[in-house]
Amino acid sequence: MTATKISDAEEARVQQMIASDPDAPEATDQQLADARPFAEAFPDLAAKMRKNVGGRPRSDNPKQPISIRLDQDVIAKFKATGPGWQSRINEALRHAKLSQ
């Protein structure tokens, strides 16, 4: 599909209509610079929207997100094994705990 070229007069009319729309004012350079991703600006709403979307069924034993500090070389080794590296860390910790 090719774009249809409009005349300068038609472009000016379209731009005037855009500028006069009170419900959709043009964003300023400062507003654009201050813009944040939706999920960052509205985390609760974004989380609620994610929960309402289909996808994987809820687990009977859901994992709990935490923050943990690990050595860089440990993380690099697990990441090098590809997707699922966090689950493999979980299994390594489970194995270490159960073998005590």
PyMOL commands that set and color helices and strands:
alter all, ss='L'
color gray80, all
select helices_A, chain A and resi 8-20+29-34+38-41+43-51+72-79+85-98
alter helices_A, ss='H'
color red, helices_A
deselect
rebuild
show_as cartoon
